[in-house]
């Protein structure tokens, strides 16, 4: 009985191996491809973190964009779009004031001080 079951199982396996093709394709992955994927994932996380900030979330709510909608929009963006926006976010000044604005403010303060004291 055991011998018959083993033969039948072997026949079924032989037919399955012949009927179903077991093909696999492997290719070398370059470091530039891996690095590009890592940069894209990092940029996407930067953008997600940015839209989770309180001020940004409030502004999005003001424009009628909900939290889930904003996340879906980030997920729908291409890697190039995400990298471009994340690059702009990273170049923004940390304190929210640019060098030119600080220079103009300093000049105005000095002019006020000069004319006030004189």
C-alpha positions as CSV (number, residue, x, y, z in Angstrom):
1,X,0.0,0.0,0.0
2,X,2.8,2.4,0.9
3,X,4.6,1.4,-2.3
4,X,1.6,2.2,-4.5
5,X,1.1,5.6,-2.8
6,X,4.8,6.5,-3.2
7,X,4.6,5.6,-7.0
8,X,1.5,7.7,-7.5
9,X,3.0,10.6,-5.7
10,X,6.2,10.4,-7.7
11,X,4.2,10.3,-11.0
12,X,2.2,13.4,-9.9
13,X,5.4,15.2,-9.0
14,X,7.0,14.3,-12.4
15,X,4.0,15.6,-14.3
16,X,3.9,18.8,-12.2
17,X,7.7,19.3,-12.8
18,X,7.2,18.9,-16.6
19,X,4.0,21.0,-16.8
20,X,5.0,23.9,-14.6
21,X,8.1,25.7,-15.6
22,X,10.3,26.7,-12.7
23,X,12.3,29.6,-14.1
24,X,14.0,32.2,-12.2
25,X,16.0,35.3,-13.3
26,X,18.8,36.8,-11.4
27,X,20.8,39.8,-12.3
28,X,23.5,41.8,-10.8
29,X,22.3,44.9,-8.9
30,X,24.6,47.9,-9.1
31,X,25.5,50.0,-6.1
32,X,24.1,53.1,-7.9
33,X,20.7,51.4,-8.1
34,X,20.8,50.5,-4.4
35,X,22.0,54.0,-3.5
36,X,19.2,55.6,-5.6
37,X,16.6,53.5,-3.9
38,X,17.9,54.4,-0.5
39,X,18.0,58.1,-1.3
40,X,14.4,57.9,-2.6
41,X,13.3,56.1,0.5
42,X,15.0,58.7,2.7
43,X,13.6,61.6,0.8
44,X,10.1,60.2,1.0
45,X,10.5,59.8,4.8
46,X,11.8,63.4,5.0
47,X,8.7,64.5,3.2
48,X,6.4,62.4,5.4
49,X,8.0,63.8,8.5
50,X,7.6,67.3,7.2
51,X,3.8,66.9,6.6
52,X,3.4,65.5,10.1
53,X,4.7,68.7,11.7
54,X,2.1,70.7,13.5
55,X,2.5,73.9,11.6
56,X,2.4,72.2,8.2
57,X,-0.5,70.0,9.2
58,X,-2.4,73.2,10.3
59,X,-1.7,74.9,6.9
60,X,-2.8,71.8,5.0
61,X,-6.0,71.7,7.0
62,X,-6.5,75.4,6.2
63,X,-6.2,74.5,2.5
64,X,-8.6,71.6,2.9
65,X,-6.1,68.8,2.7
66,X,-6.5,66.1,5.3
67,X,-3.7,64.1,6.9
68,X,-4.5,60.9,5.0
69,X,-4.9,62.8,1.8
70,X,-1.5,64.4,2.2
71,X,0.1,61.0,2.9
72,X,-1.6,59.5,-0.1
73,X,-0.3,62.3,-2.3
74,X,3.3,61.8,-1.1
75,X,3.0,58.1,-1.8
76,X,1.7,58.8,-5.3
77,X,4.6,61.1,-6.2
78,X,7.5,59.8,-8.3
79,X,11.0,59.5,-6.8
80,X,12.2,62.5,-8.8
81,X,9.3,64.7,-7.4
82,X,9.9,63.6,-3.9
83,X,13.7,64.2,-4.2
84,X,13.1,67.7,-5.6
85,X,10.7,68.7,-2.8
86,X,12.9,67.1,-0.1
87,X,15.9,68.9,-1.4
88,X,14.0,72.2,-1.2
89,X,12.9,71.4,2.4
90,X,16.5,70.6,3.4
91,X,17.8,73.9,2.0
92,X,15.4,76.0,4.0
93,X,16.9,78.0,6.8
94,X,16.5,76.3,10.2
95,X,15.4,79.4,12.0
96,X,13.0,80.5,9.4
97,X,14.9,83.6,8.5
98,X,17.3,84.0,5.5
99,X,20.6,85.8,5.6
100,X,19.2,88.7,3.5
101,X,16.3,89.2,5.9
102,X,18.7,89.2,8.9
103,X,21.0,91.7,7.2
104,X,18.1,94.1,6.4
105,X,16.8,93.8,10.0
106,X,20.2,94.6,11.3
107,X,20.5,97.7,9.0
108,X,17.1,98.9,10.1
109,X,17.9,98.5,13.8
110,X,21.2,100.4,13.4
111,X,19.5,103.2,11.5
112,X,16.8,103.5,14.2
113,X,19.5,103.5,16.9
114,X,21.7,106.1,15.0
115,X,18.8,108.5,14.5
116,X,17.3,107.9,18.0
117,X,20.5,108.6,19.8
118,X,21.5,111.6,17.7
